[in-house]
Amino acid sequence: MQHPRTERCPVSVNIPPLQFKDAKLAETVLSAVASSGLAPSRLDLEITEGTLLDNCRH
């Protein structure tokens, strides 16, 4: 049972550049959310500006 205050707190996960380029990233995230029982609306995926710039250059 979760504490009522934490049920609404977001869970932030940093996505490193190498993982961001992984074709199975979405599948991995969906699997992790499903197996953890975390409400998808609580998940915040964090992507650094450097990751986005690297992705635009390729």
CHARMM-style PDB file with segment names, atoms N, HN, CA, C and O in Angstrom:
ATOM      1  N   MET     1       0.841  -1.175   0.000  1.00  0.00      PROA
ATOM      2  CA  MET     1       0.000   0.000   0.000  1.00  0.00      PROA
ATOM      3  C   MET     1       0.889   1.241   0.000  1.00  0.00      PROA
ATOM      4  O   MET     1       1.842   1.342   0.773  1.00  0.00      PROA
ATOM      5  N   GLN     2       0.561   2.173  -0.873  1.00  0.00      PROA
ATOM      6  HN  GLN     2      -0.213   2.091  -1.501  1.00  0.00      PROA
ATOM      7  CA  GLN     2       1.342   3.392  -0.962  1.00  0.00      PROA
ATOM      8  C   GLN     2       0.762   4.463  -0.053  1.00  0.00      PROA
ATOM      9  O   GLN     2      -0.435   4.487   0.233  1.00  0.00      PROA
ATOM     10  N   HSD     3       1.627   5.327   0.382  1.00  0.00      PROA
ATOM     11  HN  HSD     3       2.600   5.308   0.149  1.00  0.00      PROA
ATOM     12  CA  HSD     3       1.199   6.451   1.185  1.00  0.00      PROA
ATOM     13  C   HSD     3       0.437   7.419   0.275  1.00  0.00      PROA
ATOM     14  O   HSD     3       0.868   7.646  -0.856  1.00  0.00      PROA
ATOM     15  N   PRO     4      -0.675   7.992   0.727  1.00  0.00      PROA
ATOM     16  CA  PRO     4      -1.476   8.880  -0.135  1.00  0.00      PROA
ATOM     17  C   PRO     4      -0.684  10.027  -0.752  1.00  0.00      PROA
ATOM     18  O   PRO     4      -0.963  10.422  -1.884  1.00  0.00      PROA
ATOM     19  N   ARG     5       0.281  10.560  -0.046  1.00  0.00      PROA
ATOM     20  HN  ARG     5       0.508  10.239   0.874  1.00  0.00      PROA
ATOM     21  CA  ARG     5       1.056  11.680  -0.600  1.00  0.00      PROA
ATOM     22  C   ARG     5       1.969  11.243  -1.728  1.00  0.00      PROA
ATOM     23  O   ARG     5       2.200  12.009  -2.663  1.00  0.00      PROA
ATOM     24  N   THR     6       2.493  10.031  -1.663  1.00  0.00      PROA
ATOM     25  HN  THR     6       2.306   9.408  -0.903  1.00  0.00      PROA
ATOM     26  CA  THR     6       3.417   9.580  -2.699  1.00  0.00      PROA
ATOM     27  C   THR     6       2.713   9.045  -3.931  1.00  0.00      PROA
ATOM     28  O   THR     6       3.346   8.884  -4.974  1.00  0.00      PROA
ATOM     29  N   GLU     7       1.447   8.771  -3.840  1.00  0.00      PROA
ATOM     30  HN  GLU     7       0.933   8.901  -2.992  1.00  0.00      PROA
ATOM     31  CA  GLU     7       0.705   8.261  -5.007  1.00  0.00      PROA
ATOM     32  C   GLU     7       0.666   9.272  -6.142  1.00  0.00      PROA
ATOM     33  O   GLU     7       0.482   8.895  -7.299  1.00  0.00      PROA
ATOM     34  N   ARG     8       0.836  10.544  -5.827  1.00  0.00      PROA
ATOM     35  HN  ARG     8       0.986  10.850  -4.887  1.00  0.00      PROA
ATOM     36  CA  ARG     8       0.779  11.584  -6.856  1.00  0.00      PROA
ATOM     37  C   ARG     8       2.152  12.107  -7.240  1.00  0.00      PROA
ATOM     38  O   ARG     8       2.273  12.866  -8.201  1.00  0.00      PROA
ATOM     39  N   CYS     9       3.184  11.719  -6.513  1.00  0.00      PROA
ATOM     40  HN  CYS     9       3.085  11.102  -5.732  1.00  0.00      PROA
ATOM     41  CA  CYS     9       4.538  12.211  -6.789  1.00  0.00      PROA
ATOM     42  C   CYS     9       5.058  11.593  -8.086  1.00  0.00      PROA
ATOM     43  O   CYS     9       4.917  10.392  -8.313  1.00  0.00      PROA
ATOM     44  N   PRO    10       5.654  12.422  -8.924  1.00  0.00      PROA
ATOM     45  CA  PRO    10       6.237  11.873 -10.150  1.00  0.00      PROA
ATOM     46  C   PRO    10       7.513  11.092  -9.850  1.00  0.00      PROA
ATOM     47  O   PRO    10       8.183  11.319  -8.842  1.00  0.00      PROA
ATOM     48  N   VAL    11       7.824  10.184 -10.738  1.00  0.00      PROA
ATOM     49  HN  VAL    11       7.280  10.000 -11.557  1.00  0.00      PROA
ATOM     50  CA  VAL    11       9.068   9.427 -10.676  1.00  0.00      PROA
ATOM     51  C   VAL    11       9.846   9.812 -11.929  1.00  0.00      PROA
ATOM     52  O   VAL    11       9.418   9.535 -13.050  1.00  0.00      PROA
ATOM     53  N   SER    12      10.993  10.452 -11.726  1.00  0.00      PROA
ATOM     54  HN  SER    12      11.341  10.677 -10.816  1.00  0.00      PROA
ATOM     55  CA  SER    12      11.804  10.922 -12.851  1.00  0.00      PROA
ATOM     56  C   SER    12      12.916   9.931 -13.155  1.00  0.00      PROA
ATOM     57  O   SER    12      13.592   9.431 -12.255  1.00  0.00      PROA
ATOM     58  N   VAL    13      13.089   9.660 -14.432  1.00  0.00      PROA
ATOM     59  HN  VAL    13      12.540  10.066 -15.163  1.00  0.00      PROA
ATOM     60  CA  VAL    13      14.125   8.735 -14.884  1.00  0.00      PROA
ATOM     61  C   VAL    13      14.915   9.417 -15.992  1.00  0.00      PROA
ATOM     62  O   VAL    13      14.351   9.871 -16.987  1.00  0.00      PROA
ATOM     63  N   ASN    14      16.222   9.481 -15.805  1.00  0.00      PROA
ATOM     64  HN  ASN    14      16.680   9.112 -14.997  1.00  0.00      PROA
ATOM     65  CA  ASN    14      17.096  10.079 -16.806  1.00  0.00      PROA
ATOM     66  C   ASN    14      17.415   9.038 -17.874  1.00  0.00      PROA
ATOM     67  O   ASN    14      17.825   7.920 -17.559  1.00  0.00      PROA
ATOM     68  N   ILE    15      17.224   9.410 -19.130  1.00  0.00      PROA
ATOM     69  HN  ILE    15      16.891  10.317 -19.385  1.00  0.00      PROA
ATOM     70  CA  ILE    15      17.525   8.518 -20.253  1.00  0.00      PROA
ATOM     71  C   ILE    15      18.882   8.933 -20.838  1.00  0.00      PROA
ATOM     72  O   ILE    15      18.980   9.990 -21.462  1.00  0.00      PROA
ATOM     73  N   PRO    16      19.924   8.124 -20.649  1.00  0.00      PROA
ATOM     74  CA  PRO    16      21.240   8.470 -21.199  1.00  0.00      PROA
ATOM     75  C   PRO    16      21.245   8.374 -22.731  1.00  0.00      PROA
ATOM     76  O   PRO    16      20.414   7.678 -23.314  1.00  0.00      PROA
ATOM     77  N   PRO    17      22.185   9.075 -23.377  1.00  0.00      PROA
ATOM     78  CA  PRO    17      22.228   9.102 -24.846  1.00  0.00      PROA
ATOM     79  C   PRO    17      22.223   7.724 -25.503  1.00  0.00      PROA
ATOM     80  O   PRO    17      21.508   7.508 -26.482  1.00  0.00      PROA
ATOM     81  N   LEU    18      23.004   6.802 -24.980  1.00  0.00      PROA
ATOM     82  HN  LEU    18      23.585   6.977 -24.185  1.00  0.00      PROA
ATOM     83  CA  LEU    18      23.077   5.473 -25.594  1.00  0.00      PROA
ATOM     84  C   LEU    18      21.729   4.766 -25.533  1.00  0.00      PROA
ATOM     85  O   LEU    18      21.317   4.130 -26.503  1.00  0.00      PROA
ATOM     86  N   GLN    19      21.051   4.871 -24.416  1.00  0.00      PROA
ATOM     87  HN  GLN    19      21.385   5.388 -23.628  1.00  0.00      PROA
ATOM     88  CA  GLN    19      19.746   4.229 -24.274  1.00  0.00      PROA
ATOM     89  C   GLN    19      18.693   4.936 -25.128  1.00  0.00      PROA
ATOM     90  O   GLN    19      17.772   4.297 -25.637  1.00  0.00      PROA
ATOM     91  N   PHE    20      18.828   6.263 -25.285  1.00  0.00      PROA
ATOM     92  HN  PHE    20      19.576   6.783 -24.871  1.00  0.00      PROA
ATOM     93  CA  PHE    20      17.889   7.026 -26.109  1.00  0.00      PROA
ATOM     94  C   PHE    20      17.907   6.542 -27.558  1.00  0.00      PROA
ATOM     95  O   PHE    20      16.886   6.571 -28.247  1.00  0.00      PROA
ATOM     96  N   LYS    21      19.076   6.100 -28.008  1.00  0.00      PROA
ATOM     97  HN  LYS    21      19.905   6.076 -27.449  1.00  0.00      PROA
ATOM     98  CA  LYS    21      19.216   5.624 -29.391  1.00  0.00      PROA
ATOM     99  C   LYS    21      18.772   4.179 -29.575  1.00  0.00      PROA
ATOM    100  O   LYS    21      18.694   3.696 -30.704  1.00  0.00      PROA
ATOM    101  N   ASP    22      18.483   3.490 -28.487  1.00  0.00      PROA
ATOM    102  HN  ASP    22      18.546   3.883 -27.569  1.00  0.00      PROA
ATOM    103  CA  ASP    22      18.080   2.080 -28.535  1.00  0.00      PROA
ATOM    104  C   ASP    22      16.693   1.950 -29.159  1.00  0.00      PROA
ATOM    105  O   ASP    22      15.748   2.598 -28.707  1.00  0.00      PROA
ATOM    106  N   ALA    23      16.566   1.139 -30.167  1.00  0.00      PROA
ATOM    107  HN  ALA    23      17.333   0.613 -30.534  1.00  0.00      PROA
ATOM    108  CA  ALA    23      15.291   0.943 -30.861  1.00  0.00      PROA
ATOM    109  C   ALA    23      14.220   0.352 -29.947  1.00  0.00      PROA
ATOM    110  O   ALA    23      13.027   0.472 -30.225  1.00  0.00      PROA
ATOM    111  N   LYS    24      14.642  -0.280 -28.868  1.00  0.00      PROA
ATOM    112  HN  LYS    24      15.611  -0.378 -28.642  1.00  0.00      PROA
ATOM    113  CA  LYS    24      13.688  -0.915 -27.953  1.00  0.00      PROA
ATOM    114  C   LYS    24      13.386  -0.057 -26.723  1.00  0.00      PROA
ATOM    115  O   LYS    24      12.848  -0.566 -25.740  1.00  0.00      PROA
ATOM    116  N   LEU    25      13.720   1.222 -26.760  1.00  0.00      PROA
ATOM    117  HN  LEU    25      14.158   1.635 -27.558  1.00  0.00      PROA
ATOM    118  CA  LEU    25      13.511   2.084 -25.596  1.00  0.00      PROA
ATOM    119  C   LEU    25      12.046   2.103 -25.162  1.00  0.00      PROA
ATOM    120  O   LEU    25      11.750   1.921 -23.981  1.00  0.00      PROA
ATOM    121  N   ALA    26      11.140   2.318 -26.091  1.00  0.00      PROA
ATOM    122  HN  ALA    26      11.380   2.466 -27.050  1.00  0.00      PROA
ATOM    123  CA  ALA    26       9.716   2.375 -25.736  1.00  0.00      PROA
ATOM    124  C   ALA    26       9.258   1.055 -25.122  1.00  0.00      PROA
ATOM    125  O   ALA    26       8.527   1.045 -24.131  1.00  0.00      PROA
ATOM    126  N   GLU    27       9.685  -0.040 -25.704  1.00  0.00      PROA
ATOM    127  HN  GLU    27      10.279  -0.032 -26.509  1.00  0.00      PROA
ATOM    128  CA  GLU    27       9.333  -1.364 -25.178  1.00  0.00      PROA
ATOM    129  C   GLU    27       9.884  -1.551 -23.759  1.00  0.00      PROA
ATOM    130  O   GLU    27       9.201  -2.087 -22.886  1.00  0.00      PROA
ATOM    131  N   THR    28      11.106  -1.111 -23.543  1.00  0.00      PROA
ATOM    132  HN  THR    28      11.661  -0.676 -24.252  1.00  0.00      PROA
ATOM    133  CA  THR    28      11.728  -1.218 -22.228  1.00  0.00      PROA
ATOM    134  C   THR    28      10.981  -0.398 -21.189  1.00  0.00      PROA
ATOM    135  O   THR    28      10.741  -0.867 -20.076  1.00  0.00      PROA
ATOM    136  N   VAL    29      10.613   0.824 -21.549  1.00  0.00      PROA
ATOM    137  HN  VAL    29      10.808   1.205 -22.453  1.00  0.00      PROA
ATOM    138  CA  VAL    29       9.880   1.701 -20.630  1.00  0.00      PROA
ATOM    139  C   VAL    29       8.508   1.104 -20.312  1.00  0.00      PROA
ATOM    140  O   VAL    29       8.107   1.053 -19.149  1.00  0.00      PROA
ATOM    141  N   LEU    30       7.798   0.662 -21.327  1.00  0.00      PROA
ATOM    142  HN  LEU    30       8.123   0.704 -22.272  1.00  0.00      PROA
ATOM    143  CA  LEU    30       6.473   0.066 -21.102  1.00  0.00      PROA
ATOM    144  C   LEU    30       6.554  -1.158 -20.206  1.00  0.00      PROA
ATOM    145  O   LEU    30       5.713  -1.350 -19.328  1.00  0.00      PROA
ATOM    146  N   SER    31       7.554  -1.976 -20.427  1.00  0.00      PROA
ATOM    147  HN  SER    31       8.237  -1.821 -21.140  1.00  0.00      PROA
ATOM    148  CA  SER    31       7.733  -3.173 -19.612  1.00  0.00      PROA
ATOM    149  C   SER    31       8.044  -2.811 -18.159  1.00  0.00      PROA
ATOM    150  O   SER    31       7.503  -3.419 -17.235  1.00  0.00      PROA
ATOM    151  N   ALA    32       8.910  -1.828 -17.961  1.00  0.00      PROA
ATOM    152  HN  ALA    32       9.350  -1.335 -18.712  1.00  0.00      PROA
ATOM    153  CA  ALA    32       9.269  -1.401 -16.606  1.00  0.00      PROA
ATOM    154  C   ALA    32       8.061  -0.826 -15.869  1.00  0.00      PROA
ATOM    155  O   ALA    32       7.866  -1.103 -14.686  1.00  0.00      PROA
ATOM    156  N   VAL    33       7.264  -0.039 -16.553  1.00  0.00      PROA
ATOM    157  HN  VAL    33       7.423   0.187 -17.514  1.00  0.00      PROA
ATOM    158  CA  VAL    33       6.069   0.542 -15.930  1.00  0.00      PROA
ATOM    159  C   VAL    33       5.079  -0.566 -15.565  1.00  0.00      PROA
ATOM    160  O   VAL    33       4.516  -0.567 -14.470  1.00  0.00      PROA
ATOM    161  N   ALA    34       4.876  -1.493 -16.473  1.00  0.00      PROA
ATOM    162  HN  ALA    34       5.333  -1.492 -17.362  1.00  0.00      PROA
ATOM    163  CA  ALA    34       3.927  -2.575 -16.224  1.00  0.00      PROA
ATOM    164  C   ALA    34       4.378  -3.465 -15.062  1.00  0.00      PROA
ATOM    165  O   ALA    34       3.566  -3.843 -14.218  1.00  0.00      PROA
ATOM    166  N   SER    35       5.654  -3.795 -15.019  1.00  0.00      PROA
ATOM    167  HN  SER    35       6.314  -3.487 -15.705  1.00  0.00      PROA
ATOM    168  CA  SER    35       6.123  -4.692 -13.963  1.00  0.00      PROA
ATOM    169  C   SER    35       6.227  -4.009 -12.602  1.00  0.00      PROA
ATOM    170  O   SER    35       6.165  -4.671 -11.566  1.00  0.00      PROA
ATOM    171  N   SER    36       6.385  -2.686 -12.605  1.00  0.00      PROA
ATOM    172  HN  SER    36       6.435  -2.148 -13.446  1.00  0.00      PROA
ATOM    173  CA  SER    36       6.512  -1.963 -11.335  1.00  0.00      PROA
ATOM    174  C   SER    36       5.169  -1.614 -10.713  1.00  0.00      PROA
ATOM    175  O   SER    36       5.070  -1.409  -9.504  1.00  0.00      PROA
ATOM    176  N   GLY    37       4.131  -1.548 -11.552  1.00  0.00      PROA
ATOM    177  HN  GLY    37       4.212  -1.715 -12.535  1.00  0.00      PROA
ATOM    178  CA  GLY    37       2.831  -1.132 -11.057  1.00  0.00      PROA
ATOM    179  C   GLY    37       2.693   0.374 -10.964  1.00  0.00      PROA
ATOM    180  O   GLY    37       1.679   0.870 -10.473  1.00  0.00      PROA
ATOM    181  N   LEU    38       3.683   1.105 -11.420  1.00  0.00      PROA
ATOM    182  HN  LEU    38       4.507   0.701 -11.818  1.00  0.00      PROA
ATOM    183  CA  LEU    38       3.650   2.564 -11.402  1.00  0.00      PROA
ATOM    184  C   LEU    38       2.597   3.066 -12.384  1.00  0.00      PROA
ATOM    185  O   LEU    38       2.500   2.573 -13.508  1.00  0.00      PROA
ATOM    186  N   ALA    39       1.824   4.032 -11.960  1.00  0.00      PROA
ATOM    187  HN  ALA    39       1.902   4.433 -11.047  1.00  0.00      PROA
ATOM    188  CA  ALA    39       0.858   4.654 -12.876  1.00  0.00      PROA
ATOM    189  C   ALA    39       1.655   5.400 -13.952  1.00  0.00      PROA
ATOM    190  O   ALA    39       2.503   6.227 -13.616  1.00  0.00      PROA
ATOM    191  N   PRO    40       1.403   5.129 -15.223  1.00  0.00      PROA
ATOM    192  CA  PRO    40       2.166   5.784 -16.296  1.00  0.00      PROA
ATOM    193  C   PRO    40       2.153   7.309 -16.201  1.00  0.00      PROA
ATOM    194  O   PRO    40       3.114   7.962 -16.610  1.00  0.00      PROA
ATOM    195  N   SER    41       1.094   7.870 -15.676  1.00  0.00      PROA
ATOM    196  HN  SER    41       0.314   7.340 -15.344  1.00  0.00      PROA
ATOM    197  CA  SER    41       1.011   9.330 -15.569  1.00  0.00      PROA
ATOM    198  C   SER    41       2.017   9.901 -14.570  1.00  0.00      PROA
ATOM    199  O   SER    41       2.272  11.105 -14.574  1.00  0.00      PROA
ATOM    200  N   ARG    42       2.589   9.056 -13.720  1.00  0.00      PROA
ATOM    201  HN  ARG    42       2.382   8.077 -13.717  1.00  0.00      PROA
ATOM    202  CA  ARG    42       3.578   9.515 -12.743  1.00  0.00      PROA
ATOM    203  C   ARG    42       5.003   9.488 -13.287  1.00  0.00      PROA
ATOM    204  O   ARG    42       5.912  10.026 -12.655  1.00  0.00      PROA
ATOM    205  N   LEU    43       5.211   8.879 -14.433  1.00  0.00      PROA
ATOM    206  HN  LEU    43       4.473   8.442 -14.947  1.00  0.00      PROA
ATOM    207  CA  LEU    43       6.554   8.726 -14.975  1.00  0.00      PROA
ATOM    208  C   LEU    43       6.966   9.943 -15.786  1.00  0.00      PROA
ATOM    209  O   LEU    43       6.271  10.349 -16.717  1.00  0.00      PROA
ATOM    210  N   ASP    44       8.109  10.524 -15.420  1.00  0.00      PROA
ATOM    211  HN  ASP    44       8.674  10.195 -14.664  1.00  0.00      PROA
ATOM    212  CA  ASP    44       8.713  11.625 -16.175  1.00  0.00      PROA
ATOM    213  C   ASP    44      10.032  11.124 -16.742  1.00  0.00      PROA
ATOM    214  O   ASP    44      10.940  10.764 -15.993  1.00  0.00      PROA
ATOM    215  N   LEU    45      10.133  11.102 -18.053  1.00  0.00      PROA
ATOM    216  HN  LEU    45       9.396  11.394 -18.661  1.00  0.00      PROA
ATOM    217  CA  LEU    45      11.387  10.716 -18.692  1.00  0.00      PROA
ATOM    218  C   LEU    45      12.188  11.982 -18.958  1.00  0.00      PROA
ATOM    219  O   LEU    45      11.690  12.924 -19.575  1.00  0.00      PROA
ATOM    220  N   GLU    46      13.423  11.997 -18.491  1.00  0.00      PROA
ATOM    221  HN  GLU    46      13.827  11.232 -17.990  1.00  0.00      PROA
ATOM    222  CA  GLU    46      14.275  13.166 -18.647  1.00  0.00      PROA
ATOM    223  C   GLU    46      15.331  12.895 -19.707  1.00  0.00      PROA
ATOM    224  O   GLU    46      16.062  11.906 -19.647  1.00  0.00      PROA
ATOM    225  N   ILE    47      15.390  13.790 -20.670  1.00  0.00      PROA
ATOM    226  HN  ILE    47      14.796  14.593 -20.718  1.00  0.00      PROA
ATOM    227  CA  ILE    47      16.358  13.681 -21.758  1.00  0.00      PROA
ATOM    228  C   ILE    47      17.144  14.978 -21.780  1.00  0.00      PROA
ATOM    229  O   ILE    47      16.560  16.059 -21.853  1.00  0.00      PROA
ATOM    230  N   THR    48      18.468  14.877 -21.719  1.00  0.00      PROA
ATOM    231  HN  THR    48      18.942  13.999 -21.660  1.00  0.00      PROA
ATOM    232  CA  THR    48      19.287  16.083 -21.675  1.00  0.00      PROA
ATOM    233  C   THR    48      19.322  16.773 -23.033  1.00  0.00      PROA
ATOM    234  O   THR    48      19.067  16.165 -24.073  1.00  0.00      PROA
ATOM    235  N   GLU    49      19.644  18.054 -22.990  1.00  0.00      PROA
ATOM    236  HN  GLU    49      19.851  18.548 -22.146  1.00  0.00      PROA
ATOM    237  CA  GLU    49      19.761  18.818 -24.234  1.00  0.00      PROA
ATOM    238  C   GLU    49      20.851  18.232 -25.123  1.00  0.00      PROA
ATOM    239  O   GLU    49      20.711  18.201 -26.346  1.00  0.00      PROA
ATOM    240  N   GLY    50      21.933  17.770 -24.511  1.00  0.00      PROA
ATOM    241  HN  GLY    50      22.046  17.795 -23.518  1.00  0.00      PROA
ATOM    242  CA  GLY    50      23.026  17.168 -25.277  1.00  0.00      PROA
ATOM    243  C   GLY    50      22.575  15.947 -26.049  1.00  0.00      PROA
ATOM    244  O   GLY    50      23.002  15.727 -27.182  1.00  0.00      PROA
ATOM    245  N   THR    51      21.708  15.148 -25.433  1.00  0.00      PROA
ATOM    246  HN  THR    51      21.361  15.326 -24.512  1.00  0.00      PROA
ATOM    247  CA  THR    51      21.179  13.964 -26.113  1.00  0.00      PROA
ATOM    248  C   THR    51      20.373  14.375 -27.334  1.00  0.00      PROA
ATOM    249  O   THR    51      20.493  13.770 -28.399  1.00  0.00      PROA
ATOM    250  N   LEU    52      19.557  15.398 -27.176  1.00  0.00      PROA
ATOM    251  HN  LEU    52      19.459  15.889 -26.310  1.00  0.00      PROA
ATOM    252  CA  LEU    52      18.741  15.857 -28.304  1.00  0.00      PROA
ATOM    253  C   LEU    52      19.605  16.442 -29.412  1.00  0.00      PROA
ATOM    254  O   LEU    52      19.351  16.194 -30.590  1.00  0.00      PROA
ATOM    255  N   LEU    53      20.631  17.220 -29.045  1.00  0.00      PROA
ATOM    256  HN  LEU    53      20.837  17.421 -28.087  1.00  0.00      PROA
ATOM    257  CA  LEU    53      21.517  17.792 -30.048  1.00  0.00      PROA
ATOM    258  C   LEU    53      22.285  16.707 -30.776  1.00  0.00      PROA
ATOM    259  O   LEU    53      22.440  16.774 -31.995  1.00  0.00      PROA
ATOM    260  N   ASP    54      22.772  15.704 -30.048  1.00  0.00      PROA
ATOM    261  HN  ASP    54      22.647  15.650 -29.058  1.00  0.00      PROA
ATOM    262  CA  ASP    54      23.478  14.595 -30.686  1.00  0.00      PROA
ATOM    263  C   ASP    54      22.562  13.871 -31.667  1.00  0.00      PROA
ATOM    264  O   ASP    54      22.994  13.470 -32.748  1.00  0.00      PROA
ATOM    265  N   ASN    55      21.305  13.706 -31.288  1.00  0.00      PROA
ATOM    266  HN  ASN    55      20.954  14.032 -30.410  1.00  0.00      PROA
ATOM    267  CA  ASN    55      20.340  13.005 -32.143  1.00  0.00      PROA
ATOM    268  C   ASN    55      20.044  13.814 -33.406  1.00  0.00      PROA
ATOM    269  O   ASN    55      19.812  13.227 -34.463  1.00  0.00      PROA
ATOM    270  N   CYS    56      20.045  15.144 -33.323  1.00  0.00      PROA
ATOM    271  HN  CYS    56      20.233  15.621 -32.464  1.00  0.00      PROA
ATOM    272  CA  CYS    56      19.775  15.989 -34.488  1.00  0.00      PROA
ATOM    273  C   CYS    56      20.941  16.009 -35.463  1.00  0.00      PROA
ATOM    274  O   CYS    56      20.749  16.204 -36.663  1.00  0.00      PROA
ATOM    275  N   ARG    57      22.133  15.810 -34.957  1.00  0.00      PROA
ATOM    276  HN  ARG    57      22.289  15.651 -33.982  1.00  0.00      PROA
ATOM    277  CA  ARG    57      23.336  15.847 -35.794  1.00  0.00      PROA
ATOM    278  C   ARG    57      23.499  14.594 -36.634  1.00  0.00      PROA
ATOM    279  O   ARG    57      24.247  14.599 -37.612  1.00  0.00      PROA
ATOM    280  N   HSD    58      22.805  13.510 -36.267  1.00  0.00      PROA
ATOM    281  HN  HSD    58      22.197  13.505 -35.473  1.00  0.00      PROA
ATOM    282  CA  HSD    58      22.999  12.230 -36.965  1.00  0.00      PROA
ATOM    283  C   HSD    58      21.893  11.984 -37.939  1.00  0.00      PROA
ATOM    284  OT1 HSD    58      21.886  10.958 -38.619  1.00  0.00      PROA
TER     285      HSD     58
END
